[in-house]
Amino acid sequence: MFFDQNFSPERAGAITDLFCSLGFNNIVKFDMLEPEFHALKTLHENGVKPKYLGLIAVCTGVIDFQLGFGGADRLWETLVEVAGKFEDLNDLRQVELLMTSLLTEPVNRRSLSVKATRIRRIFDSGFAEWFIKRYEDLRRNPVVLWRRLSETLRSRMEQKTMVFAMKAFDISHLICFGDYACFPWNIPIPVDFHIRNVTVSSGLLKHYGSDDSIRKAWIHILRELKEKTGRNVSLLRLDSVVWQLGKIMYAAKYEREASIEKIRRYMIEKIGVNAELAQRFAEELALNIDKIAMTNDRSVI
């Protein structure tokens, strides 16, 4: 049990029940609506082999922060556009040139020097070559990849973009092999402002807390979900659900009725759930929406 005065066990129970009702197959559908899924699937269909697709996923994942207009959707769309200029991306040098070209695009203007340093370290340190040579081992034991990436970029494993890079790698694995890589179930949720806001608007936390308290709250949800369903699901899956619905609430400017209606329609039309569950999901996540203020993403990268 997660003990924190800011944490609401009652709300945790309600949210766990929501995810149980949603079911594993519908949770996976959210992954297929992520910006990175569409982009990586397009690259794979255009002939990029699994190990090079995985490397592209990781490289793009570590620069998926402080984005310009269009946010993550625009970043991954731009990746596909830039990749279309390359005849063959099944080569380390070509992947390096792809990432260098991606950095010149308007979506990456913010924090460009930090992003460029990360890409340089990936290719100059030998990480990229190691990744390609060890790919088969890494997809069976991706924690080794996660740790090596963290060391290469001198960032903590639990930082948002380190975890998100692993999620992008995991989605590339799903695209190529029809299943997820073998990540531990409690890999931390990548905390950005959408995740923070949904955690508070749903009542899971009574007010804003540390990123660590947010991670622990969602680990509690996942542990209960696994016990109730018996399914091997990780926090990377819940991230897709929470992030997408949080983005909808943001677009609705955290206005209660608009947020509920937009979430309800999204879940019916995009995921295919019944109207009753969609309505319940929307109302539960917007329970404390009045506590949310319009903010920009100031999360640690």
N, C-alpha and C positions, 0 to 999 in steps of 0.2 A: 504494500500500500504506500502511496506517495503522500507524505505528511507535509503540508504547507498551509498556513492560515489563509493564503490567497487562493487556494485550490478548493473547488466545490465538488465533493464526492457525489452529491445529488445530481448535479449537472453532468458529471462524468458518466453516471449510470444512464442518463437519458441519451447522451451522445453515443455511448457504446451501443445502446439498443438501436439507434438510427443506422449505424454501420452494419450491425447484424442484419437488419431488415434490408439494407441495400444489397448485401451479398457480394461474394468475391468476384463473380463474373462482371457485375456492374461496376465494381471498383476498378477493375482492369480497363473497362471502357473509358474511364476518365484518363488513364494513361494514353490511350489512343487519340485523345483530343488535345494532348499537350503539344505546344509548338515544336518541341524537339522531335516528337514522334513523326510528324508529317515530314519534317525536313530530312531526318535520317532515313526514313522509308524511301523518300524520293531518291536520295543518293544511292541507296542500296539497289533500287530498281534500275538505276542508271549504270550499274556495274561495279560499284565500290565493294570490295571484299570485306568480310567481317572484321578482320584485324585492323584494317585501315579505317573502316567506319567507326570502330571503337575508339581509335586514336583521335579522329575528328570530333567525336562526341565529347571526349575528355577535354580536348583543347578548347572547344567552344564553350563547354561548361564552365571552365575557369575564368572566362572573360564575360560571363553572363551576369553583369552587375553594372550599376551606374550607367544605364543605357539611355540613349536619346529617344526621340519621338517614336512611339510604337512599341517600346519596351521589348520584352522577350519575343513576342510574336515577330517583330520587325527584325530582330537579330537573326533568328533562325530562317526567316524568309530570305534575308540577305545572304546567308550562308549558301542556300540553294542557288541563288542568282550568281554569286561569285563562282561557285563550283561548276556552273554551266560553261565557264570560260576555259575549263581544263579538260583535255582529252582523256587523261588517265590519272586517277588519284590513287592508284595502287602502287605508290612509290613514296618513300619518305620525303624526298626532296620536293615532290609536288604537293604533299600535304603541308609541308612547311611554307611553301609559296602561297598556298591557299589561305593559311592562317594570317600570313603577313598582309595579303590583299584584303582580307576581311577587316583587319584593323584599320585600314584606310577609309572605311565606309563611315558615313555620318552617324550611324547608330552607336559607334564606338568612340566618339569624340571625347566624352567624359572619362576621366581617369585613364586616358590613353597610355600614359607612361607606365602605369602599374600593369595594365593589360599587356603591353609590349614586353615588359620585363618577364612576365609569367611565360609568355610564348617563347621568348629567347631561352629561358631556363629549361623548358621542356625539351628543346632541340639541342641546345649547347651542352647540356649536362649528360647526355646519353640516355635520358629517360625515354625518348621516343623510340630509339633503336632497341632498347631493352624491352619496351612494351611490345613491339612487333615480334621480337624473338621469343618472348615468353607468353604470348597471347593465350595459347591453349591452357597453360597453367593458371593464368590470371583469371580467366573466365570461370574456372573451377574454384579458385580461391581469391576472390576479388579484394579481400581485406589487405592482401599483400600489395595490390595496386594502390589502394587508398592510402596505405602507410607510405609507400614510396613517393606518391604524388605530393603528399603533405611535406615530406622531407625535402623534396626537390624545390617546392615553392615556398618553403619556410613558413608554412601556415599550419595552424592546428587542424587536426583531422575533423573536428566538429564544426569548424567554421562553415558558413553558409555555402560558399562556392566550392569548397572541397567536397562537401556532401552532394551538392547539386551535380558536380562533375561525375560522381559515382552514379547518380540517378540517370544522367544522360548515357553513361556507359551501359547501365542496366537496361535501358530502353533500346539501345542499339542491339543488345543481346537478344531481347524479346523479338525484335524485327528479324534478326538473322536466324534464330534457332527456335522461335515459337515458345520460349519460356524465359524466365528471369535467371540472372546469375545467382550464385549462392551467397548472397550477403546475409549477415546476421540479422535477425528479425528486429533488433533494437538499434540499428543504425539511426543516428539522430535525424529528426526532421530538419530540413534546411530552413532556418528561420528568417523570413523577410517580413515586410510590413503587412502583407496580406495574411500571413500565418498569425502574426501578432494580433491583428485586428479581429480575426475570426475567433481566436482563442478567448478574447475578451467579450466579443459580441454574443458568443454562444453561452457565456457564463462559466466556461470551464475554469478560467481564472476570474476572480471578482474585479480585478483591476490590472493594469499593466505591471508586469514583473520582469525579471531578468530573462535573457534568452534561455538560460539553463532551466529556469522554472517552466518555461513553455515546452522545452524538449521533454522534461520529466512528466508534464501533464499528458502529453500525447503518447508517451511510452506507456503510461498507465492505461489509457484508452486501448492501445494496441494489445497490451497483455490481457485485458479483459476480453477483447474481441477474439483473440486466439483461443482463449479458454472456452468461450461460448460456442465458437464455430468449428474449432479444430483445424482451421486452415492455416497454412504457412504463408502468412502475409507480413510484409515489412512496413516500416513507417514511410518508406519511399512511395508506397501505394496510397497511403492516407494523404500524403503531401499533395498528390495530384488533385484529389477531391477538394481538400481545404483551400488550396491555392486558386483553383478555378472558380470556386464559389466566392472566395474572398475578392477576386478580381471583378466579379459581377457586382458585388456590394459596393466596391469602390466606384465602378462606372455609374452606379445609381446614386452616388454621393452619400451613401449610408442613410438614405431616406427609407424608413421602414417598409412602407407599403410597396414602393417601387422595387426594393431589394427582394422582398418576398415573391412578388409576381415574376420578376426576371429569373430568380433561382428556380421557381416552380416550372416555368416554361422551359428552361434549359434542361432540367432533369427529365422532363417528359419528352421533349423533342430530340435531344442529343443522346441521352442515356437510355431512354425507353422505359422508365419506371412508371408505375401507375400514379394517377393524380393525387391520391390520398397520401402516399409516401412522399411525393414531391412537395406537397403542401406542408407536411409535418417537418421535413428536412429544412425547408425555408424558414418556417416559424421558429424552430428550435435554434437555428444558427443566428437568427436575428433577434433573439430574446432580449439581449442587452445592447442592441445596436446604438442606443442613445449615448452610450459611453464612448463611442468611436468618434475621433476627430479626423478631419481630412488632413493627412500628413504625407510627406514625401518619404521615400525609402532611405533611411539613414543606417541601415544595418551594416554590421561589420562584414567585410569581404574576405 
